[in-house]
Amino acid sequence: MLYVLDEPTTGLHMGDVSELLACFRRLLEAGATLVVIEHNMDVVKQADWVIDLGPEGGAAGGHLVFQGTPEALVANGTGDTSRYLRDALGTAARPALARG
């Protein structure tokens, strides 16, 4: 089963985001594939693979800026997503949601 979610954390309290991530985990454990379009770094840092499009929105966007693991984006990426993801990851180990 393939699920495509567009900004599912919009308007959610951080406690609700944790519940959403638990739901994602159960879907993944059941064999589903998730494609999540998201700006919340607490969600992005748990991805197996990140595709960063930009570098801006509108006419200045839509270009592939980076693709790879969250850790590779922090190590090799440029731009806002890399900087914000670096802050979100800190020195913590790979988050539990990631399967790869």
Secondary structure as GFF3:
##gff-version 3
##sequence-region A 1 100
A	DSSP	beta_strand	2	6	.	.	.	ID=ss1
A	DSSP	alpha_helix	14	29	.	.	.	ID=ss2
A	DSSP	beta_strand	33	37	.	.	.	ID=ss3
A	DSSP	alpha_helix	41	44	.	.	.	ID=ss4
A	DSSP	beta_strand	50	54	.	.	.	ID=ss5
A	DSSP	three_ten_helix	58	60	.	.	.	ID=ss6
A	DSSP	beta_strand	63	68	.	.	.	ID=ss7
A	DSSP	alpha_helix	70	76	.	.	.	ID=ss8
A	DSSP	alpha_helix	80	89	.	.	.	ID=ss9
###
